[in-house]
Amino acid sequence: MRRALRRNTVKISLAAVFIFLLFLIIGIRLNEPDESIKINEVCSSNLASLHDDKGEHPDWIELYNSSDEEMDLSGWFLSDSEHHLDKWTFPEGTSISANGFLLVYADNTPEAEPDTDESLSLTNFIMTGRAIAAENNGLHTNFSLSASGENLYLSDNKKFLLDSVEVPELRYDTVWAREEDGKGTFSRRTPTPGETNALSEALVLPSLSKPIFSAESGFYEEDFKLEISADEGETIRYTLDGSIPNENSFIYTDPIEITDASKKENIYSSLWQVSVELLSYVNFRYKIPERPVDKCNIIRAAAFGENGEISDVSTAVYFVGFDKKKTYDGIGVISVISDPDGIFGYENGNFVMGKIGVESFREKLSESENAVKYLEEHPETPTDGTVSVCGIKMHEYLNYNYIQKGTEWEREAQVTAFDEDHELEFDGLCGLRVKGHRTRNFAKKSFNLYARDIYGVKNFNGLGDIDEGYSRTVLFSGGNDMYTFVKDELATELAQGLDFATPEYTKSYYLFLDGEFWGIYRIGDKLGSEWLSDLYGPDKDNIAVVKNSLLADGGEAGDKVWGELQNFVRHADFTLDSDYEKINNMLDMDSLIDYFAFRIFIDEGMDWPNTNTALWRMIEDDDKNEETDTRWRWINFDNNANFDYSAVSTNTLNKARYGTRSYSRDELFAKLMENEDFRERFYKRFLEISDENFDPEKTIPKLDALAAEVRPYVENEYGRFFANDMTVEDFDKLIERMRMFLRERAEYIKEAVREECGG
């Protein structure tokens, strides 16, 4: 009996041990980290590969779930520190779908929350052609990434380390990504945020020395042979059209003959796709040149190693025989070189109507029953916009590639500038975007230039008269002033001493785009917080800028103060002393009055003040800037349709106060005009500005000086863009009409202002 009891006791003990060990094993397995979630792709220098939920471009991290089940990541951790694995915690409710991807923005903004009420519509394009619109998930870490190298760690909610990645140095809009989703080795690749890495391509970080050219960029009187050298064992490949050299480019074997390239066939200047106005059924102002335009030689070369190594690109520009072309005497020259696919390409080109334009036209056709029926009966009809279909045409208000904005439409460009003596003054890589509104439709467009660390150029020191440290500037085409090129600079000169900001411009330059002559340009100030900081002193991050009623600079704080002004004006009654006193505290009334008085005098009265308006303020009083405060002040810009003699008698004050059939009034100015004190103050100041700033004895000599500076060069301009339909004599007639405006404008507008103000 005792033996049986003892045997049973042993069995129970063994069973208990077995059960204990079983639960221990299960427990261990239950606590094993889940290895199905991996860091899949990392971008530590994001210019345009992805927008976040705010429309900004932070660095980003992509996770991949290789399991067949949705995974809850609540309480999991991401970190850039091995000793602080719980640096950033995934919010409650965060999950990643089965075999899915999750994007996290590494931008040091832990306070960011998802906005479930708004979604961002993103253009599916970046410089590589692969920008992706990511889902708005609001995941923003409290650390950022370094493009020079970074370590990343992923841990679960028990701080079990699941994955770690050592990210090397990355160039902008490239990633460190697995070659297969969730497994395999990492390599530098093209970005595929939120999509499989199978769609990406492998990239090589340039490691070889750049090729060396035997001649520097510049002007040469005679033909010469260009030699290109690289280290022993390396192959040099080069291009002549502005494109980046690749494994299919010309192989350098013998010196390259550099001659005057002007007689070569027009390529880019013959493209009708650069402007809707070049279509035969539009036939507006611009024309494709009838003769070969002036050209320079552009050489881009790179070294290629035996094992796949590459170098950065060397770029040079050569003008040969231009000393014999007298229309180049005394004028600076700027060369802009960018990969033609990113400028003129159908899908990627930011300078053409392109794919977006064709798709917009086809959408219009699909909305017309007549057009659909006609195309069914005539399937051979082109639908690229080159012909009108049932009266449906391309026009300036369709969507086009060149209408798009943002960094996804910024292109890397080599900008080389020579002064009026043709001595080199600037040479560097920068970002290039198309600038403007309606004038984007013109064959000749303006550009914004951006100096960035990712390009290797931090500012535009040496370019024209740019102040030291500027990282943004403008290559201004003249806009609507396509015949005289003097109006904006004239407005700047006449506004001297008035209480508002006005962008300034350099003397004229000739511009060459990818080697072909592109007309007269001026370098100008880029309206924004950087420029205003230089003018008035506040830190640029403490400046709110509003352009055409939309916040251009200032972030959330700027949005808040702009909203406060809008809301107050919307409900204010300035006939009440209390509201009038408050608005005087919210804005600099002298600035507003000077601005409206000046603009009413010169404006042609078409769409202003609905467009081409801007104002700014310091967001917070930093007690360091005695010349300014937190009141709103005005900016005058875009005057290239003004000084128009056909509008010499136009009552622009009436249009600003009451609006027109097509454009609404300026609400702030209109309401202020209801206040008697304001009307008296405005009228008095208007007369002062009219008599002082617009005295014909002062204004006409300034106009004549600007005209004399431009006149020697307009013949080249007219031949390039108007097929010589315009002549120097036409230029002289237009300048005379401006003189007439300056002589006669006061006679009409003074009386109109007196009647409006009750003077």
Secondary structure, 3 states (H helix, E strand, C coil): CHHHHHHHHHHHHHHHHHHHHHHHHHHHHHHCCCCCEEEEEEECCCCCCCCCCCCCCCEEEEEEECCCCCEECCCCEEECCCCCCCCEECCCCCEECCCCEEEEEEECCCCCCCCCCCCCCCCCCCCCCCCCCCCCCCCECCCECCCCCEEEEEECCCCCEEEEEEECCCCCCCEEEEEECCEEEEEEECCCCCCCHHHCCECCCCCECCCEECCCCEEECCCEEECEECCCCCEEEEECCCCCCCCCCEECCCCEEECCHHHCCCCHHHCHHHCHHHCCCCCCCCCCCCCCCCECEEEEEEEECCCCCEECCEEEEEEECHHHCHHHCCCEEEEEECCHHHHHCCCCCCCCCHHHHHHHHHHHHHCCHHHHHHHHHCCCCCCCCCCCECCECCCCCCCCHHHCCCHHHCEEEEEEEECCCCCEEEEEEEEEEEECCHHHHCCCCEEEEECCHHHCCCCCCCCCCCCCCCCEEEEECCCCCCCCCCHHHHHHHHCCCCCCECCCEEEEEEEEECCEEEEEEEEEECCCHHHHHHHHCCCHHHEEEEECCEEEECHHHHHHHHHHHHHHHHHCCCCCHHHHHHHHHHECHHHHHHHHHHHHHHCCCCCCCCCCCEEEEECCCCCCCCCCCCCEEEECCCCCCCCCHHHCCCCHHHHHHHCCCCCCCCHHHHHHCCCHHHHHHHHHHHHHHHHHCCCHHHHHHHHHHHHHHHHHHHHHHHHHHCCCCCCHHHHHHHHHHHHHHHHHHHHHHHHHHHHHHCC
